[in-house]
Structure formats: structure tokens, C-alpha cells
């Protein structure tokens, strides 16, 4: 996964940031940007935009509250959770 900064050409002003996957399409490399994201930064199809790309880690993490609940449930209901995980 890569973090993609998208902005209309205004030097040094970041207007939007999205996370998108870099894909191969024929002989080109493609990053998909939603129409909503383009509209949010005031860009349209055909406009020149500034794109800055850097890798990101999008590993899901539990909030401390959910992690505490998860630990309690795993201690008391591990078999049930494992059964549900297999369904």
C-alpha cells in the first residue's frame, strides 16, 4: 500500500491525502483516485495535479478499549471465538 498526496497545483499546500494501491495496467503503473476525492480538492479530469507517493503501513490496530475486551473474551471464550472464526 502507498500513501498518495493529491493536490491541485499549489506549491507547498497539501489539500488532500488518500491511501491507494499501486497497480499495473498494461505497460503503465496506475493509482486510482475517486471522483469524490478529485472534487474535494477542486480538480477535474484533465487537470494537472501534484502527486507525492510514499509507502505506508496499514496494519489494523485495536483501540486500547477494544484490545482489553478482546483479551477478556479470548481468556473466557476462546473456543467459541475460534469456532466462529472458522465459519
C-alpha positions as CSV (number, residue, x, y, z in Angstrom):
1,X,0.0,0.0,0.0
2,X,1.1,3.5,-0.7
3,X,0.0,6.9,0.7
4,X,-0.8,9.3,-2.1
5,X,-0.9,13.0,-1.6
6,X,-3.1,14.6,-4.3
7,X,-3.5,18.4,-4.7
8,X,-4.2,20.8,-7.4
9,X,-1.0,22.6,-8.4
10,X,-0.5,25.0,-5.5
11,X,3.1,24.7,-4.4
12,X,3.7,23.7,-0.7
13,X,-0.1,23.4,0.1
14,X,-1.4,19.9,0.8
15,X,-5.1,19.8,0.1
16,X,-5.9,16.1,0.3
17,X,-4.4,12.7,1.2
18,X,-5.6,9.2,0.3
19,X,-4.4,5.7,0.7
20,X,-4.4,3.8,-2.6
21,X,-2.9,0.7,-4.1
22,X,-0.3,1.0,-6.9
23,X,-1.4,-1.4,-9.7
24,X,0.0,-2.4,-13.1
25,X,-2.3,-1.8,-16.1
26,X,-0.7,-2.9,-19.4
27,X,2.7,-1.2,-19.6
28,X,1.7,1.6,-17.1
29,X,1.5,1.9,-13.3
30,X,-1.8,3.2,-12.0
31,X,-3.1,4.8,-8.8
32,X,-6.8,5.0,-8.5
33,X,-8.4,8.2,-7.1
34,X,-12.1,8.5,-6.5
35,X,-14.2,11.2,-8.2
36,X,-15.2,12.4,-4.7
37,X,-11.5,12.9,-3.8
38,X,-10.9,14.9,-7.0
39,X,-13.9,17.1,-6.3
40,X,-12.8,17.6,-2.7
41,X,-9.5,19.2,-3.9
42,X,-11.2,21.1,-6.7
43,X,-9.6,19.1,-9.5
44,X,-11.3,17.7,-12.6
45,X,-10.4,15.1,-15.2
46,X,-7.7,16.5,-17.4
47,X,-6.3,18.9,-14.7
48,X,-2.6,18.7,-13.8
49,X,-2.2,17.6,-10.2
50,X,0.7,17.1,-7.8
51,X,1.1,13.5,-6.7
52,X,3.6,12.5,-4.0
53,X,3.9,8.8,-3.2
54,X,5.4,7.1,-0.1
55,X,4.8,3.5,1.3
56,X,2.6,3.2,4.3
57,X,1.8,0.5,6.9
58,X,-1.9,-0.1,7.1
59,X,-1.8,-2.8,9.7
60,X,-5.1,-2.7,11.6
61,X,-4.7,-1.9,15.3
62,X,-7.3,-2.2,18.1
63,X,-8.0,0.8,20.3
64,X,-6.9,0.2,23.9
65,X,-10.6,-0.4,25.0
66,X,-11.2,-3.0,22.3
67,X,-7.9,-4.7,23.0
68,X,-8.9,-5.1,26.7
69,X,-12.3,-6.6,25.7
70,X,-10.6,-8.9,23.2
71,X,-8.2,-10.2,25.9
72,X,-11.1,-10.9,28.3
73,X,-13.1,-12.7,25.6
74,X,-10.1,-14.7,24.5
75,X,-9.5,-15.8,28.1
76,X,-13.1,-16.8,28.7
77,X,-14.5,-17.7,25.3
78,X,-11.6,-18.8,23.1
79,X,-13.3,-22.0,21.9
80,X,-16.4,-20.1,20.8
81,X,-14.4,-17.4,19.1
82,X,-12.3,-20.0,17.3
83,X,-15.5,-21.8,16.2
84,X,-17.0,-18.6,14.9
85,X,-13.7,-17.7,13.1
86,X,-13.9,-21.0,11.1
87,X,-17.5,-20.3,9.9
